[in-house]
Amino acid sequence: MTVSELMSSPVVTCLQTTTLLDVTRLMRNRDCGCIPVLDEGGYVVGIVTDRDVCAAIATGEDDPGRCAAGKAMTAAVHTCLPGDSAADALEVMRRFHVRRVPVVDAAGRLQGLVSLDDMARASDTPGAPSAADVVSAMADICAHGRSAADAVEQGDPP
């Protein structure tokens, strides 16, 4: 099963200049927990999650009506291609501790979004990661600190 068979598309997006207030409204109105941040060319430059919004405004230092998504976004975005296998996308989620992965074309333009929820819903479908694989990935994603894979990759014991 490929990512294109699982991903949501089209995806609601914003620009770096979009206010967090507008980002929050988009999340509420579209019932989503993240918004990919695009540049004017349609390239993913970040992602704003509901957690990013909360962290940005929790201190009271940032007015959500003035704070730009670019200030709150996570700039290190891990992506996959539509033709990648669902198992490969799940491994990206596991490895980088993320629940959602933007799907980009070969040029890097946003095509969709694949989530851990998508993986769970497809887990009974032939060719999709098994329910056990999804639960295992979720456990790794939710784990505090480094995963065993991160430790091994860095040459440390898990």
VENPENOR-V215592 format. One record per helix or strand of 3 or more residues. SS is the DSSP state (hx for helix, st for strand). FROM is the first residue (numbers start at 1). TO is the last residue. If there is no record, write none. Layout:
[[SS & FROM & TO] [SS & FROM & TO]]
//
This chain:
[[hx & 3 & 6] [st & 13 & 15] [hx & 20 & 30] [st & 34 & 38] [st & 43 & 49] [hx & 50 & 58] [hx & 69 & 72] [st & 79 & 81] [hx & 86 & 96] [st & 100 & 104] [st & 109 & 115] [hx & 116 & 122] [hx & 131 & 142] [hx & 148 & 153]]
//
